[in-house]
Each structure stands twice: as C-alpha cells, then as structure tokens.
Amino acid sequence: MLTPAQPLRYLSYLLRYWEEREPKPGQPAMWRFSLEDVETGERRGFANLEALVAFLQAKMAPEPPEAEPHATEEPSPNDPR
C-alpha cells in the first residue's frame, strides 16, 4: 500500500519492434523488440516477446520497503571503547 511519503513510480519507454525473416523461404518470421528509456536514452534489446514481457513484469514488481534508519548508539561514559 502506498503511503503519502512514497512517490508513484513512472517509467516511460519507446517500444520498437520489427520482423526478421530467415533466409530460407517458408521459415516463419521472428519478431525482435527494443525498449528505449526516454529519460536516459538507454536501450535494451529482446529476442522475443516473452523476454520483453518478463523485463516489464520485473520493473512493475513491488519495491522492497526502505530500511528503517538505525539510531546511532552513543557509548556510555563507562564504556572502555
């Protein structure tokens, strides 16, 4: 559940996909995919639709909660440290 302190995640990609044909007639075409992060320009290529979907599902997975900051322990005056 989102709390007011947690910003919503927003990701934006440019999706490209194209058909690659095998040189042999009668062979099925293969589809290739790429995503470009519009903020950073980083590109990722995918050999098939399953790999693309797996990447997107991983990006949409819940983020682990942030660790609580630990209070720093002050040594007591009798501590030999």
Beta strands, then each sheet from edge to edge (+ up, - down):
strand 1: 13-20
strand 2: 30-37
strand 3: 43-46
sheet 1: 1+ 2- 3+
end
